Amino acid sequence: MKKARRALLGRSMNPVRIACINYAEKTIDDRMMSKLTAALQKCYDKHFLPVWGYPVDLYVARKPKATDWQLVYFDDASHKNMLGRHELTHRRQPISKIFVKALGDEPVSVAASHELFEMVLDPMANLWADKNRNTQYAYEVCDAVEEDCFVVSGFPMSNFVYPSWFEPFKHPRGTKFDHKGTLKEPFSMTEGGYVIKKVNGRKVIRAFGSPAKRRRFAKEDRRGHRSEFRDPQGVHHPRRRKSRRQG
């Protein structure tokens, strides 16, 4: 029975260990890093895990184990430890990055929870959900509601969508499409959200919840951000190796 359950989940029933590494020491001290990591774990276990599954074990580290995933905090995309990093570590494990200086007024916990949630469900940033035969939506669970948040242990955390958000059919009355219950239908977004779409199997475009969101997005430094990996014209880090497509 245990083997069958593991086959259905597609992963081990044991938690995925994720090393939280701090290269932004001027902004995040050791005490804050410890409190933030604990809050992220509590948020994940209480709010995200019951909806999406996939248990994780977050821990603060300098040298993660070879088999561990990574959630890494940088000052910005020009940080010396940023060189050579891409969507996988050199040991071929998933990695997500938070660039603290680029956040502006956004709390680091919102960005960290956003990256954590999305890395767990789509580690390689290469999954798409069909809305119809011509349009696919990126399997990103926070982008559509990314400016909404809720509080855990004093830290604001990113809202996220539910599996129903990716299901292009009519749902029963009362169905939730995001954790805060703001959205009313699949593939919708808040005024502060955006989505990445692929049209006719080729063209990748972004759609925004409002003109104001589009303007804010245009001012962001997107270098090294995982969502850029989906877009051939995206602003990738200059030292990032382009991944080879498997077909």
N, C-alpha and C positions, 0 to 999 in steps of 0.2 A: 504493500500500500504506500509506503514511504517513497519508493522509487517512482510509482505512478504519479504521486503528488508533485515530486520534483520535475518530472517530465512535463506535466501540465504547466507549471510555473515557468519552466525554461531556465531556472536558476536554482542554486542550492538553497535549501531552507535555512541555512546559516546566514546571519547578517553579512552584508558586504561591508568590509572595513574601509573607512574613508579617512585618510590622514588630513588633518587641517593644519596647513603650514603658513606661518606668518612671516612675510618679507616686507611688511609695512609697519615696522616697529615704531616709527615716529608717530604713527596715528593710533595703532592698536598695541597697548602694552600687554604683558603676560597675564595680568589679572583680568583685563577686559577680554582677552582671547579665550581664557578659560570659561568665563561667564557666558560669552557669546556662543561657544561651542556647546555648552550644556543646554542653553536655551534652544539652539537649533535641534539638538537631539530630542528635547521634550516636545517641541513643535512637531517634529517629524512623527514621533511615536503616537502622539495624541490626535493629530489632525490629518496628516498625510497618509500614514501607514494604513489606517482602517479603510481608506478609500481606494488606494492604489496597490497596497501590498508592498513587497520588496523591502524587508527589514535592512537597516543599515546601522553601523556602529561607528560613531564619530569620535576621533581622539586627536589631541594636539600633539604634533611631532615635528622634529627637524629632519629625521631620516626615516621615511616610511618604508615598510616592508615591500619587497618587490611585487607582491601580488595585490597590494592595496591600491585603491583609487585615491585621488587627491583633490582637495578643495583648497586652493592657494590664494592668499591675499598678497597683492602687489601694490606698490605706490602708484605706478602707472605702467603703460605698455613698453616704456623704455628702460625699465628696471633691469639690472645686469642679470638677474636670475631668470628673466623672461626669455633670453636668447636660447634658441634651439627648442623651445617648448611649443607644442601644438596640441591638437585634440587628443593625442595619446602621449603618455610619458615614453621615455626611451625604453622602458620595459614593457611597452604596449598595453598600458592600463589607462582607463579614462581619467581625464583631468578637467577641472573647471576652474576658472580664474575670476577673481574680483579685483578691479582696479580702483582703489580707494579714492585717489585724487579726482578721478573722472566722475565720481558719484555726485559731486556738488552737495545739494541739500538732502539727497536721498540717504536714509540711514543705512549703514553697512549691513545691518541684519536683514534688511529687505532684499538687498542685492544678493547676499549670501544664501538666503533661503530660496530665492528665485533660481540661482544657479544650481543649488543642491537638488531641488525638486526636478528640474529639467534634465540634469545629468543622469539621475537615477533611471528615469523612464526612457531616455533616448541618449545613451552614452556617446554615440558617434555623431549625433546631430544629422542623421540620415534617414529618419523615418517620416512618412507622409500618410495622411488620412484622406481618403476619397470623399469629396462632397458630391461630385457627379463625375461623369466620364471625362470631363474636360478640366476639372479643377481639383487640385489637391492642397491640403493645408499641412504645414509643418507640424510635427508632433511636439509642439512646445506648450507646456501646461501653465505658464505664467504670463506670457506676452499679452494675451487678450485682456488681462485684468491687472497688468503689472503695476499700476499706480494705486491699487487698492491694497489695504493691509489689515491685519488683526494683530493683537498683542499677546505675547507669550512671555511670562517671567520678566515683564517690563521692556521687552524688545519687540518692535514692530516687525511682522513677518509678511511675506508676500502672499496675496491671495492666489489661488490656483483653480484651474477648471477640473471638472469631473469627467469620467469616461463618457458620459452622455453627451458632452460637448462635441465629441468626435463622431457621433452617430447621426447620419443624415436622414432620419425618419421622424415621424411624429411621436412624441412622448406623452405619457399620461399626465394629467393635470397635477401640479405639485412637484414635478421632477426638478431636481437641482442640477444646474449646469456649471456652477462654480461654488467654492466653499462658503462664500458670504451670501450666496443666493441672489446675486444681482442680475445675472443674465437670464434671459427668458427662452432662448433657443440655441440649437447647435451653431457653431462657427460665428457667433456674434461676439461683440466686444464692447467694453466700456469706452467712455470718451477719452480716458487716459491709456487705452490699450492699443495694440497693433497686432497684425497677423502677417505671416509670410505665406504666400501662395505660389503654387506652380501651375501655370496655365498651358494646356495642350502639351504637357509632358516636357516642356523646354524652358519657357520664360519664367523666371522667378521674380515676383513683385512683392512689395509691401503695401498693405492697406492700413489706414489709421482711423481711430475712433473719432477724431475731430481734427480740424485744421490746426488747432493749438498744439495737439500732440505731434503732428507732423513737424511743426516748427521746432518743438523741443527736441525731437528725435534727430533732426538735421544738425543740431549743435553738439550732439554727443560724439565723443571719441570712441569709435567702434573697433579700433585695432585689437585683435586678439580675442574678440568676443565670439562665443561659440556659434551664435546665430549667423555670423559672417561666413561660416564654413559652407552654408547652404547656397550662398550666392556667388557664382563665378566672378561677378563684378564687385564683390564686397571688399571692404577695407581690411585686408589681412595684414598680419604683422610681417614686416619685410623679411624676417629670417625664418618664417614659418614654411615648412615643406608642404607642398600641396599633396594631399592624399590621392592615391591612385584609385580610380573607380573600379569596382568589381562588377562585371557584367556577365 
